[in-house]
């Protein structure tokens, strides 16, 4: 089995080269681009917001599903799309991301997330950078450096009302700080202006808010996990940066598992220009699909239908014990089909679940032990087992129902005894 996993990893790593080997005729590509522009048009309000890094995904599973991830939010990449996800994560995760965006532009990212029962905490950040070189009118290099944008994120969420039959309502927030660093540039005479880059550099505080709930809907397979979810998120709320608004976006999303291996997701987003709502960009939507083909291999695809920039993503993931490797290839109207352009990589480390699975198994065992004792008429043993189960998990409703049934049986037995005494 390990040999097959290694072969799949090699296949995934060679995917960008295989895509680059495809003969994509420029006329065909241009025709597709022209068609998409006719369908979705051009957004005259695009490009009015600051800090493009906020619109560039780090990568990973969320990008592989076309960024339709607000209602999925089940791994470390949740931090970009729904801050409520941390209190519903199954595992503690450490993830690293690398994204070849456009030309020489790169994005690096890292996220750590941990959950304490109903409380989720995370921290992460990402850094967009590209080399900057300025030449004077004679073709001589006048200045050089790196233009960069970095974002630091602190996350907290809490899952309210969680229980056996209801997964709860998770509410979360991200506190973010973004910094834009601009290198010094020259004047008309080719002399570098000291401090000119600092005048364009800026710091921006902002926040994200999100809500997430999971439930069962038209579920055709047996599993304790919920097969559907709903989310509502507003991202990048904050003051303007040197007169330019932040790319604030409100998103609602749904996800659905019709069968166990298949996950479908849909997000609808409405950009909000908080300075001048009339200059807000057009609404857009995203759809994603993930299919687990084997226990260790998952294939993903997604489409982001945004005015003036339709984006298609194809990706896959290989799980090796406690490590998962994600790779995505993204094609949009800004780029052409190239072997290394728009490839993102992510590595996620599973750091365990802090004993939650083991505790759940103990609760199930105690509950079943109580059922067996109840069936044999040993009500004392049944009661002790269900009380012990509730000590481990106070939200385990079947044990509560068993104790209520015992209480009702005891009341009925007491009533019968009183009737017999009267006779």
C-alpha positions as CSV (number, residue, x, y, z in Angstrom):
1,X,0.0,0.0,0.0
2,X,2.8,2.4,0.8
3,X,4.3,1.8,-2.7
4,X,1.0,3.0,-4.3
5,X,1.0,6.1,-2.1
6,X,4.5,7.0,-3.3
7,X,3.5,6.6,-6.9
8,X,0.5,8.9,-6.4
9,X,2.7,11.5,-4.8
10,X,5.1,11.4,-7.8
11,X,2.1,11.6,-10.2
12,X,0.8,14.7,-8.3
13,X,4.1,16.4,-8.3
14,X,4.5,15.9,-12.0
15,X,1.0,17.2,-12.7
16,X,2.1,20.8,-13.5
17,X,4.7,19.5,-16.0
18,X,2.0,17.4,-17.6
19,X,-0.3,20.3,-17.9
20,X,2.5,22.4,-19.4
21,X,3.0,19.8,-22.0
22,X,-0.5,20.2,-23.3
23,X,-0.6,22.1,-26.6
24,X,-3.0,24.9,-25.7
25,X,-3.6,26.8,-28.9
26,X,-3.6,30.5,-28.3
27,X,-6.7,31.0,-30.5
28,X,-8.6,28.4,-28.5
29,X,-7.5,30.0,-25.2
30,X,-8.4,33.5,-26.5
31,X,-11.8,32.3,-27.7
32,X,-12.6,30.8,-24.2
33,X,-11.4,34.0,-22.5
34,X,-13.5,36.2,-24.8
35,X,-16.5,34.0,-24.2
36,X,-16.1,34.2,-20.4
37,X,-15.7,37.9,-20.6
38,X,-18.9,38.2,-22.7
39,X,-20.8,36.1,-20.1
40,X,-19.5,37.7,-17.0
41,X,-18.4,41.1,-18.3
42,X,-15.9,43.5,-16.8
43,X,-16.4,45.0,-13.3
44,X,-15.7,48.7,-13.5
45,X,-15.3,48.8,-9.7
46,X,-12.6,46.1,-9.7
47,X,-9.1,47.1,-8.4
48,X,-10.3,50.0,-6.1
49,X,-9.5,48.2,-2.9
50,X,-6.1,47.9,-1.0
51,X,-4.0,45.0,-0.1
52,X,-4.4,42.4,-2.8
53,X,-2.9,39.7,-0.5
54,X,-6.3,39.5,1.2
55,X,-7.8,38.2,-2.1
56,X,-5.0,35.7,-2.8
57,X,-5.6,32.3,-1.2
58,X,-2.7,30.6,0.6
59,X,-3.6,27.3,-1.1
60,X,-4.5,23.9,0.3
61,X,-7.9,22.2,0.3
62,X,-9.9,25.5,0.2
63,X,-8.3,26.6,-3.0
64,X,-8.7,23.2,-4.5
65,X,-12.4,23.6,-4.1
66,X,-12.5,26.9,-5.9
67,X,-12.5,28.8,-2.5
68,X,-16.1,27.6,-1.9
69,X,-15.0,26.7,1.6
70,X,-17.0,28.9,4.1
71,X,-19.4,26.1,5.0
72,X,-16.8,23.3,4.8
73,X,-14.1,24.9,7.0
74,X,-12.8,21.5,8.3
75,X,-9.1,22.0,8.1
76,X,-6.4,24.6,8.8
77,X,-7.2,26.6,5.7
78,X,-10.6,27.6,7.3
79,X,-8.8,30.6,8.8
80,X,-9.1,32.5,5.5
81,X,-12.7,31.7,4.8
82,X,-14.7,31.2,8.0
83,X,-13.3,32.1,11.5
84,X,-16.0,29.9,13.1
85,X,-14.3,26.7,11.9
86,X,-11.7,26.3,14.6
87,X,-14.2,25.1,17.3
88,X,-15.4,22.3,15.0
89,X,-12.1,20.9,13.8
90,X,-11.5,17.3,14.6
91,X,-7.7,17.5,14.9
92,X,-5.0,19.9,16.1
93,X,-3.2,20.9,12.9
94,X,-0.1,22.7,11.8
95,X,0.0,23.6,8.1
96,X,2.4,25.3,5.7
97,X,1.4,26.8,2.3
98,X,3.2,28.0,-0.8
99,X,1.5,29.5,-3.8
100,X,3.1,30.5,-7.1
101,X,0.6,33.3,-8.0
102,X,1.3,35.4,-11.1
103,X,4.7,35.8,-12.7
104,X,7.3,36.3,-9.9
105,X,4.6,36.8,-7.2
106,X,4.7,34.3,-4.4
107,X,2.6,33.7,-1.3
108,X,3.8,31.9,1.8
109,X,1.6,30.9,4.7
110,X,1.4,29.0,8.0
111,X,-1.5,28.1,10.3
112,X,-1.7,26.4,13.7
113,X,-5.0,25.4,15.1
114,X,-6.1,23.7,18.3
115,X,-9.4,22.9,19.9
116,X,-10.4,22.6,23.6
117,X,-13.8,20.9,23.6
118,X,-16.1,23.7,22.3
119,X,-13.3,26.4,22.2
120,X,-11.1,26.7,19.1
121,X,-8.0,28.8,18.9
122,X,-5.7,29.4,15.9
123,X,-2.9,31.6,14.7
124,X,-1.6,32.1,11.2
125,X,-0.2,34.5,8.7
126,X,0.7,34.9,5.1
127,X,3.2,36.9,3.1
128,X,2.9,38.0,-0.5
129,X,6.1,39.3,-2.2
130,X,7.5,40.1,-5.6
131,X,10.9,41.6,-6.7
132,X,10.9,45.3,-7.6
133,X,13.4,46.7,-10.0
134,X,13.3,50.3,-11.4
135,X,15.3,51.5,-14.4
136,X,15.9,55.0,-15.4
137,X,15.5,56.5,-18.9
138,X,19.0,55.2,-19.9
139,X,18.2,51.6,-18.9
140,X,20.3,51.7,-15.9
141,X,19.0,50.2,-12.6
142,X,17.9,53.0,-10.4
143,X,16.5,51.0,-7.4
144,X,15.6,47.5,-6.4
145,X,14.0,45.7,-3.5
146,X,10.8,43.7,-2.7
147,X,7.2,44.9,-2.7
148,X,5.5,42.8,0.0
149,X,2.2,42.5,1.9
150,X,2.0,40.5,5.1
151,X,-1.0,39.5,7.2
152,X,-1.0,38.2,10.8
153,X,-4.2,36.4,12.1
154,X,-5.4,35.5,15.6
155,X,-8.5,33.4,15.7
156,X,-11.0,32.3,18.4
157,X,-14.4,30.6,18.1
158,X,-16.9,28.9,20.4
159,X,-19.5,26.2,19.6
160,X,-22.7,27.0,21.4
161,X,-25.5,24.4,22.1
162,X,-23.5,21.4,20.9
163,X,-25.0,18.0,21.7
164,X,-25.5,14.5,20.4
165,X,-28.4,15.5,18.1
166,X,-27.3,19.0,17.3
167,X,-23.8,19.9,16.3
168,X,-24.2,23.4,17.7
169,X,-23.8,26.9,16.4
170,X,-20.1,28.0,16.1
171,X,-19.4,31.7,16.2
172,X,-15.9,33.0,15.6
173,X,-13.7,36.0,14.9
174,X,-10.3,36.8,13.4
175,X,-8.3,39.8,14.5
176,X,-5.9,40.6,11.6
177,X,-3.2,43.1,10.9
178,X,-1.8,43.7,7.4
179,X,1.3,45.6,6.5
180,X,2.3,46.8,3.0
181,X,6.0,47.4,2.4
182,X,7.0,49.5,-0.6
183,X,10.7,50.0,-1.6
184,X,12.1,53.4,-2.3
185,X,11.7,54.7,-5.9
186,X,13.5,57.3,-7.9
187,X,12.5,60.8,-9.2
188,X,12.5,62.1,-12.8
189,X,16.3,62.5,-12.7
190,X,16.8,58.8,-11.7
191,X,17.9,59.6,-8.1
192,X,16.4,57.4,-5.4
193,X,14.1,59.4,-3.1
194,X,14.9,58.4,0.5
195,X,11.8,57.5,2.4
196,X,9.5,57.5,-0.7
197,X,8.6,53.8,-0.2
198,X,7.7,54.4,3.5
199,X,5.2,57.0,2.4
200,X,3.3,54.3,0.4
201,X,3.8,51.7,3.1
202,X,0.9,51.2,5.5
203,X,-0.5,49.1,8.3
204,X,-4.2,48.1,8.4
205,X,-6.1,46.5,11.3
206,X,-9.2,44.5,10.4
207,X,-11.5,41.7,11.6
208,X,-13.5,38.8,10.3
209,X,-16.7,37.4,11.8
210,X,-18.3,34.1,11.0
211,X,-21.0,31.6,12.0
212,X,-21.2,27.9,11.1
213,X,-23.6,25.0,11.9
214,X,-23.8,21.4,10.7
215,X,-26.9,19.2,10.3
216,X,-28.3,16.2,8.5
217,X,-30.1,16.6,5.2
218,X,-31.2,13.9,2.9
219,X,-28.6,11.6,4.3
220,X,-28.4,8.2,2.5
221,X,-25.5,6.7,4.5
222,X,-24.9,5.9,8.2
223,X,-22.4,8.0,10.0
224,X,-22.4,10.1,13.2
225,X,-21.0,13.1,11.2
226,X,-23.5,15.6,9.8
227,X,-23.7,15.6,6.0
228,X,-24.6,19.3,5.5
229,X,-23.6,22.7,6.8
230,X,-24.4,26.4,6.5
231,X,-22.2,29.4,7.0
232,X,-22.4,33.2,7.1
233,X,-19.2,35.3,7.1
234,X,-18.0,38.9,6.7
235,X,-14.3,39.3,6.1
236,X,-11.8,42.2,6.1
237,X,-13.8,44.8,8.0
238,X,-11.6,47.8,8.9
239,X,-10.7,51.4,8.1
240,X,-9.3,52.5,4.7
241,X,-5.6,52.3,3.9
242,X,-4.2,55.6,2.7
243,X,-7.7,56.4,1.3
244,X,-8.3,53.0,-0.3
245,X,-11.0,50.7,1.2
246,X,-10.3,47.2,2.2
247,X,-11.8,44.3,0.2
248,X,-14.6,43.7,2.6
249,X,-16.8,40.7,1.5
250,X,-20.0,39.1,2.9
251,X,-20.4,35.4,2.1
252,X,-23.0,32.8,2.7
253,X,-22.3,29.2,1.9
254,X,-23.6,25.6,2.0
255,X,-22.0,22.2,1.8
256,X,-23.5,18.8,1.3
257,X,-22.4,15.2,1.2
258,X,-24.9,13.1,-0.8
259,X,-22.8,10.0,-0.3
260,X,-19.8,9.5,2.0
261,X,-16.9,10.0,-0.5
262,X,-18.4,13.1,-2.3
263,X,-18.5,16.6,-0.9
264,X,-20.2,19.5,-2.7
265,X,-20.0,23.2,-1.7
266,X,-21.3,26.5,-2.9
267,X,-20.5,30.1,-1.8
268,X,-22.2,33.3,-2.8
269,X,-20.3,36.5,-2.0
270,X,-21.2,40.2,-2.0
271,X,-18.2,42.7,-1.9
272,X,-18.8,45.8,0.2
273,X,-17.0,49.1,-0.3
274,X,-17.4,50.5,3.2
275,X,-16.3,54.0,2.0
276,X,-18.7,54.3,-0.9
277,X,-21.2,51.4,-1.3
278,X,-22.0,52.5,-4.8
279,X,-18.4,51.5,-5.8
280,X,-18.8,48.0,-4.5
281,X,-17.7,45.2,-6.9
282,X,-20.3,42.8,-8.4
283,X,-21.5,39.8,-6.5
284,X,-19.9,36.5,-7.4
285,X,-20.1,32.8,-6.6
286,X,-17.9,29.7,-6.2
287,X,-18.6,26.0,-6.4
288,X,-16.4,23.1,-5.3
289,X,-16.3,19.3,-5.3
290,X,-14.1,16.9,-3.4
291,X,-14.1,13.1,-4.1
292,X,-12.3,10.6,-1.9
293,X,-11.2,8.0,-4.4
294,X,-9.3,5.9,-1.9
295,X,-8.5,6.1,1.8
296,X,-5.4,8.1,1.0
297,X,-6.2,9.9,-2.2
298,X,-8.7,12.8,-2.7
299,X,-9.4,14.7,-6.0
300,X,-10.8,18.2,-6.0
301,X,-12.0,20.8,-8.4
302,X,-13.7,24.2,-8.2
303,X,-14.9,27.2,-10.2
304,X,-14.8,30.8,-9.0
305,X,-17.2,32.8,-11.2
306,X,-16.1,36.4,-10.6
307,X,-16.8,39.2,-13.0
308,X,-13.8,39.8,-15.3
309,X,-11.8,36.9,-13.7
310,X,-13.3,33.4,-13.9
311,X,-11.0,31.0,-12.1
312,X,-10.8,27.2,-12.5
313,X,-8.9,25.0,-10.0
314,X,-7.9,21.3,-10.2
315,X,-6.2,19.7,-7.2
316,X,-5.6,16.5,-5.2
317,X,-4.4,15.4,-1.8
318,X,-2.4,12.4,-0.5
319,X,-2.7,11.4,3.1
320,X,0.3,9.7,4.6
321,X,-0.3,8.7,8.2
322,X,-0.4,12.0,10.0
323,X,0.8,14.1,7.0
324,X,-1.4,15.3,4.1
325,X,0.1,16.8,1.0
326,X,-2.1,19.1,-1.2
327,X,-1.3,20.4,-4.7
328,X,-3.6,22.6,-6.8
329,X,-3.3,24.1,-10.3
330,X,-5.4,27.2,-11.0
331,X,-6.2,28.7,-14.4
332,X,-7.9,32.1,-14.8
333,X,-8.2,34.9,-17.3
334,X,-5.0,36.6,-15.9
335,X,-2.7,33.7,-16.9
336,X,-2.2,31.0,-19.5
337,X,-1.6,27.3,-19.2
338,X,2.0,27.1,-17.9
339,X,3.7,24.2,-16.1
340,X,4.6,26.2,-12.9
341,X,2.3,29.2,-13.0
342,X,-0.4,29.2,-10.4
343,X,0.6,26.0,-8.6
344,X,0.1,25.9,-4.9
345,X,1.4,23.4,-2.4
346,X,0.3,22.7,1.2
347,X,1.5,20.3,3.9
348,X,-0.7,19.6,6.9
349,X,0.4,17.8,10.0
350,X,-2.2,16.0,12.1
351,X,-1.1,16.6,15.8
352,X,-3.9,14.5,17.3
353,X,-7.3,15.2,18.8
354,X,-6.4,15.7,22.5
355,X,-8.1,12.4,23.3
356,X,-11.6,13.3,22.0
357,X,-11.9,10.1,19.9
358,X,-10.8,7.9,22.8
359,X,-13.3,9.6,25.1
360,X,-16.1,9.2,22.6
361,X,-15.3,5.5,22.4
362,X,-15.5,5.2,26.2
363,X,-18.8,7.0,26.2
364,X,-20.2,4.7,23.6
365,X,-19.0,1.6,25.5
366,X,-20.6,2.7,28.7
367,X,-23.9,3.5,27.0
368,X,-24.0,0.1,25.4
369,X,-23.1,-1.5,28.7
370,X,-26.1,0.3,30.2
371,X,-28.4,-0.9,27.5
372,X,-27.3,-4.5,28.0
373,X,-27.9,-4.2,31.8
374,X,-31.3,-2.6,31.2
375,X,-32.3,-5.4,28.9
376,X,-31.3,-8.0,31.6
377,X,-33.4,-6.1,34.2
378,X,-30.3,-4.8,36.1
379,X,-31.5,-1.2,36.5
380,X,-28.8,-0.3,39.0
381,X,-26.0,-1.3,36.6
382,X,-27.7,0.5,33.8
383,X,-28.0,3.7,35.9
384,X,-24.4,3.6,37.0
385,X,-23.2,3.1,33.4
386,X,-25.2,6.0,32.0
387,X,-24.2,8.3,34.8
388,X,-20.6,7.4,34.1
389,X,-21.1,8.2,30.4
390,X,-22.5,11.6,31.2
391,X,-19.6,12.4,33.5
392,X,-17.3,11.9,30.5
393,X,-19.6,13.7,28.1
394,X,-22.5,15.8,29.6
395,X,-23.9,16.4,26.1
396,X,-24.4,12.7,25.3
397,X,-28.2,12.8,25.0
398,X,-28.9,9.0,24.6
399,X,-27.6,8.5,28.2
400,X,-29.9,11.2,29.4
401,X,-32.8,9.6,27.7
402,X,-31.9,6.2,29.3
403,X,-31.8,7.8,32.8
404,X,-35.2,9.5,32.1
405,X,-36.6,6.1,31.1
406,X,-35.2,4.6,34.4
407,X,-36.8,7.4,36.4
408,X,-40.1,6.8,34.7
409,X,-39.8,3.0,35.4
410,X,-39.0,3.7,39.0
411,X,-42.0,6.0,39.4
412,X,-44.3,3.3,37.7
413,X,-42.9,0.6,40.1
414,X,-43.5,2.8,43.1
415,X,-47.0,3.6,42.0
416,X,-47.8,-0.2,41.6
417,X,-46.5,-0.8,45.1
418,X,-48.7,1.8,46.5
419,X,-51.7,0.4,44.7
420,X,-50.9,-3.1,46.1
421,X,-50.7,-1.7,49.6
422,X,-54.2,-0.1,49.3
423,X,-55.6,-3.5,48.2
